[in-house]
Each structure stands twice: as structure tokens, then as C-alpha cells.
Amino acid sequence: MLPGGKNMNDLMKQARKMQEEMMKSQQELENKIFSASSGGGMVTVEINGKYELKSIKIDPEAVDPEDVEMLEDLVIAAMMEAHSKVTEANEETMGRLTGGMKIPGLF
């Protein structure tokens, strides 16, 4: 018998349930689409929870042959914002499941 009146079987059941919930949450997160934009909406990107780019939209006014660097910066900024959104959602989901414990190898 372990502290709190739990036996090893109870702990194993609890661990399996937590693992199943984590896998389900991870799969839901991977299928979710995250959108971010930059330049006041001039560039919008959508990525999924696996950080895969799904779409990119560029306002024609953002296309200036004299300033391609600005457009490149807008694309990078939108991608970084979308990436941050996925990372934040992942940390929030896993933190909720683990009670805030940082478990190495989970995220």
C-alpha cells in the first residue's frame, strides 16, 4: 500500500488515463489551425498544431518591387506569431493535464 491508501494498480490506471488524455489533447492540438497576421493584416498565415504551414495570404498592396525586404519581414513576423500561438496552446494544454508539472520529454 502506498501513501494515501493507493496501491500500484490504482497508480497505473491513473497514469494510463492521463496518457490517454494527453494523446487525445495532443491530437486535437495538431489538427487545430492557428492564424496570425502582420503589417496590419497585410500578411496572414495559417499553421496547424504541428507547425506546418497551411496557407499564406498576402495583400497585393504589400507587394512592392522596390521593397521586397519589407514583405519578407512581414511573412517572418506572421510565421513567428503563429508559431508562438501553437507553442502557447501546447504549453497550456499540457500544463492543464499535468497540473503544471514540467515533465521532461512531453513538450
Secondary structure, DSSP 8 states (H G I E B T S, - for coil): --GGG--HHHHHHHHHHHHHHHHHHHHHHHH-EEEEEETTTTEEEEEETT--EEEEEE-GGG--TT-HHHHHHHHHHHHHHHHHHHHHHHHHHHHHHHTT---TTT-
